């Protein structure tokens, strides 16, 4: 038991090191939770393959048994912006190509622990980087004083879970989302005259916010070889970023949006499992994410940055569709593949502000594998490629375009006990 406690504490400490990472795949959220899910198109509502997956649907933990998982994902987002020189708000009307990837590699650790208390109940914890966004331009795009422009946002979730088997075919689960997020903005001082508090707009180092929410889940075996799941995450109300209350709407508020989803997994053959997930992320309900820049005076409005109703990134809600395949190629080798498609979150009219948050990608291809070692340990690898996507600005964003593509490579080790 002492060893289990030490492993649990070590896993949480390691995952907290994720602050300072970036993970913008579906909006600013990861395409999957848990390394096995990441290699299988991110599916995880109707199927759980490791203990980290409790962060997606805690009800699935009831069928997982006792296990521990550690992993790390190496994430490489390549982001940039282009200007034809006609938009005076972008780099003073400078034309050219602007590289926003001065930092290219990010390391995103994860940890999961699941313990069967008895035949019907499990307790566990899942720790992972739930989302983030990073850009760092060498150019003073939004700075009147020549400072390099960029932002860094990271979110770490620590999710204690409880799952319960209602009967031999159905389980329910609840997870408490304990969230820490970090944020820094640099080179945004050109907007000082549009801020409710220009001293709390930019270049104040990393600030931290804390909050809590709930994730609920259900999993049901509805037919032989067919499992259906559903999950709902409440909005996570966070403390404010006080050092950036002149940037984010509602005096530095940056809550984690609610999301919900349904999924199905079925055994197409004794060796092949197919899973499908649908999720909706409600980005527009959070003012600092969903409010449009159009309310600022230069664009015809009357709001200020940092105020109630102040400008945000203008993101829309996102629908995410996932397909995953798992094939038992050998008794000790599982192969995985998947595809993810997310609807666009950035309208073309909001491209200008999103130069620092270019969450453009929509299509992702994933591959993965797990090899079971002689000692029973499971070594998992996963790969994700998000295809390049460009968005050209219209309206107040005319003359500016943003684009991004991504790759990630992850490795994890887990075992049953």
N, C-alpha and C positions, 0 to 999 in steps of 0.2 A: 504493500500500500504506500510506503514512503517513496518508493521509486515512481509510482504513478503520480504522486503529488508533485515530485520534482519535475517530471516530464511535463505535467500540466503547466506549472509555473514557467518553465523554460520556453514552452511554446508561445505563451502569451507575451512574454518579454521579447521574443524574436519578432513576432508579428507586429508589435508596436513600432518596430523599426521601419515599418512600411510608410510611416509619415514621411513625406518627401518624395513619394512615387507618383507616377501618372498612370491612369488606366482608362483612357477614353476610348471605349469600343462601341458600346451602345449608349449614345449620348456621352456622359462621363462615367457610366457604370461598366463593370466588366461583362464580358459576354457569357461567363459562367462562373460558378462558385465551386471550387474543388478541382484538383488537377485532372481527375478522370473525366469530369463533366466538361472541362475546357477542351479536351481532345475529342469530345463527342458532340460538338456543336453547342456546348453550353447547356444541354438539356439537364434538368434536375428536379422537375416538379413531380414527376411520376416515378422517378428512379433515383436511388442514392447509391453511390459506389464507394464513397469514403466518408470519413467523419466530418470533413469540412462542409459537406453538402447540406448539413443541418441549417446552414444559413440561407438556403433556398426554400426548403420545405421541411420543417422540423418533424412532421408526421412520419416521414420516411425512416427516421432514426429508429423507430420501433422494430423494424425488420432487419436492421444492420448488425446488431450484436455488439460485442466488445471489440473496439479497435482504436488505434492511434495513427494519425497521419501528419507528416511534416512535408512541406514543399516550398519551392521558390520559383517564381516566374521571372524571366528576363524579358522586359518589355522594351520595344524599340519603335516609338512613333516618330515619323518624319513629317514635320509640318512646315508650311510656308505660306507666304502671301505674295501677290503680284499687284502692281499698280501701273495704270497707263498715264498717270500724272494729272488726271483731270479732277481728282477728288482732293480738295484742299484740306480736308480733315485727316488725311492719311499722309504722314511724314511731310507735311507742308506742301503737298502736291508733287512730291518726288516720284518719278517713274522708275520702275525696275522690279527685280525679283528679290525678295527678302526671306532669308532663311531663318525660321523660328526654332531650329533644332540645335542650338549650341550645346545643349545636353541631350544625348541620344539614348542612353541606356538607363533603365530604371529596374530595380530589384524589388519584387513584390512577394514577401513571404506569406505562408499560410500554415495553419495548425488546426487539427481537429481531434477531439476525444469523445468517445461514446461508451457509456457503461450501462449494461443491462442490470437494473436493480432487482428485477424478478422477471417472471415470464411475460409480464404485460407492460412494464414500465422501463424506460431508459432515461438517464440523465447525461448531458453532454455539454460541450462548448465548441463553438466554431469561431476561429479568429482569422480575419482576412482583410485585404485591402478592397473595400467595396467600390471605390471610385476615385477619380482624380482627373486633373487637367494640368498640363504644363506647357508653357511656351517661353522661349527666351531668344529674343531677337538681338542681334548685335547693333541694331539701328535704333535711333530715337524716334520710333514711329509716333508715339503719343506723348512725347516729352518736349517741352519748350526749353529745357535746360541741357539738352544733349545726353540724357541718361538712356541707357539701353532699356527696351520695353519688354515686359513679360509678366506672367503670373505663375504661381505654383499652388495647386490645390490638392490635398490628399485627405482621404477618409479611411479610417480603420474601424472595423466592426468587431466587437467582442460579443458573441451571442450565446449565452447559456440557454440550453434547450431542455424541454421535457416532452417526451412522447408517450402515448398510451394506446395499447391495442384494445379497441372497443370490443372486438370479437376476432375470429380467425381470419377475417377478410378486410377489416377496416381499422384504421388508426387515425388519431388526431395528435396534433403537436402544437406547442407554443414556444417561441423564442423571444427573449428580451434583448433587443438591439441596444447595446451600449456603444455609443459612437464618440470617437475623438476625430476632429478634423483640424487641419492646419492650412493656413493661407498666407501668401505673400504676393504683393503687387509691386512692380517697379516701373519707372518711366511712364507713369500715367498723369504727370503733373500738368499737361496741357489742358486737362479738363478741370483745373482748379476753379475757374470762374463759374463752372456749372455745378459745383459741389456744395452741399449744405454744410460741409466742414472740410475745407481744403487741407487742413493739417492731418486729417485722418483719411486721406485719399490714396496715397502711394508712398513707397519707399520707407515703410515702417518695420521692415523685417517680418519674420513669421509671427502670426498670431494664432491662437488656438481657441476652439469652441467645443462644447461638450453637450451631449443630449441623449435621449432615450426614446425608444419606440418599441413596437411589438410586431412580431410576425406570427401569423396563424397558418396552420396547414391541415389538410386532410389527404389521406391516401386510401384507395379502395381497390381490392382485387375483384373486378366486376365480372370476369369470365376466366376460364382456364388460360393462363398465359397473358392476360390483359390486366394492366393496372392503370387506374386514372388518379390524378392528383389535382389539387387546387391549393393556392396559396395567396395570402394577402398581407402586405406590409403597410402599417400605418405611416402617416407622415411622422418624421422624427423631428421634434422641436428642439432646436439647438440654442445654446447661448450665443450672444452676438459676438462678431469679430469687432471688438471695440477699437482696435487700431485701424480699422477700415470702415468705420461707420459713415464716412463721407464718400464711400464708393458703392457699397451694397445697399439696396433699398431697405427701408425699415430700420435704419441706423445700424447697419452691419449684420443684418439677419441673413443666414444662409441655411435654411432647413433642408433636410434630406426628403425628397418627394416620396409620396406613397406609390406603391405599385401592386399589381395583382396579376395572376396568371393561372392557366390551366394546362395540363399536360396529359399525355397518354403514352404508355410503353407497352409493347407487345412482342411476344416471341414469334417471329416470322418462321423460324425453324429452330430445332433444338440448340443450334450454335449461333443464331443470329437474332439480336434484339434491335428493334427499331423504336425510336422515341421521338415524339413531337411535342413542342412547347409553344405556347403563345403567352406573351407578357405585354402589359401596358404600363408605361412609366409616366407619371403625371407631373412632368416638369413644369408645366405652365401654372400650376397652383402655387408655386413658390415665387414671390414677387421678384426677388433678385435674379432668378433664372428666367422667368417667363415674361416680365414686363418688357415692352419694346423701347428702343432708344428714341422713338419718334416723339416722346413726350418732352424731350429737352428743347429749350428755346431755339437753338440753331436749326432744328428740324421742324419748327412750327408749333411746339408745345410750350408748357409752362412749368414743368417739374424740375427738380434738381436731383443730382446723384446723392444717394444716402437717405433721402426723405421717404415718408410713406407715399407709396405710389410712384417712387422714383424709377429711373431707367434701369433695365436689366439687360440680359443677353437676347431676349425675344424668342426663347426656345418654345417649340410646340411639344405637346405630348407625343410620346413615341410608342408605336406598335412594333414588337419584336417577335419574329418567327424563327423557330429553331428546329432543325432536323438532325438527329444523331443516330449512328449505327455502331453496334458493338458486335464483333465476330470472334468467337472462341476458335482461333486457328489451331491451337495445340492445347493440351491440358494445362500447360504452364504459360501460355501466351494469348493475351486478349488484344485484338486490334480494334481501333476506333477511328471514326471519321465523322464529319458533320459540316453543316452549313448554317449560317446565321444571316438573316436579313432584318435590318431595322429601318423604319421609315425616317425620312430626314427630320432633324430637329431644328435646323437653322433656316429660316426663310431668307430668300435672296435679298430682301430689303434690310435685313439685320446683319449682313456680312461685316460691316465696318467694325462694330464692337467685337465681333467674334474673331477678328484677327488674332486676339490673344487667347481665344478658346475655340480653335478650328475643328470642332467635332463633326467632321464631314462624312466619315466613312459609314457605309451602309451594308456592304457585302463582306462576309468573312468565311474563309475556308479553314477547317481544322483537321488535324490528324493526331492520333495518339496510340499508345500501346502500354500494356502492363505485363511485366514478366515476373512470375512467381518463383522465388529462389528456393533452394533446397531447405532452408530453415523456415520457410513459410512466409518470409517477408515479401512484400510486393514493391517492385520498382516501376514507377510510372513516368512516362515522358509525354509531353503534349506540345503541339505546334499550332500557331494560329497566324494566318495572313489576312489582313484587312485590305481590300483592294483600294487603290487610290481613287479618291473622289474629289472633284473640284466644284465650288459654288461661285458663280459670278454675281457680283452685287448689282442690285437695281435700286431705283429711287435714290435715297440719300446715301446709298452704298455704291452707286454707279462708279465704275472705274477701278474697283478693287475686287479681287477674287482671292479665295483661300482654298487650300487643298491639304490633304493628308493621306498617308498610307502607313500601315503598321505591321510589325511582326512580333511574335512572342515565342519564346521557347522555355518550357517549364520542366522541372523534374521533382518528383516526390517519392517518399518512402513511407510505407505504412505496414502495419501488421495487426492481426487479430490476437486477442489474448483471452 
